[in-house]
C-alpha cells in the first residue's frame, strides 16, 4: 500500500488479521458506489479484499433490481467491473467476526457493553477480566 499512488494513509489492524483500514483517493466508480450506498440502494459487505493482481473483490447486498441498476457504473471511469455471481445472501456465515469462538464473541460483547472500547482503562480491564 505504501507504493500505491492513490492510498493517502493506512493502518494495519493487528499483526496477523489481514485487515487494513485505509484512506484513499476514490476513483469515479468508487465515488459513485459510495454515494449510491449512502442513498440506501444496497450495502457493501466488508472487508473489501485485494487479489494478488491488484483487483478488488467484494460483495454487494441488495435487491436484484438495485444491483442491476449498478451496471451504469461499468461505463464510468477506466476501471473494469466484473459481476462474478448473484444469489441468495446468508449473513450468519460471513463477516469480520465469523471466525470467533463462542467464548471470544462473549468476551467481545461484554467488553462492548461495559464501554471498554470507548474508554480503555486498567480498572475497566480488571472488571472485564472478572466477568
Protein Blocks (a to p, Z undefined) as FASTA:
>chain_A
ZZpmkbgbdcdehjknopacddddddfklmmmmmmmmnopaccdddddddfkopacdddd
ddfklmmmmmmmmmgojbdcddfbgcdddfklgcjklmpcfklmmmmmmmmmnommmmgc
fklmmmmmmZZ
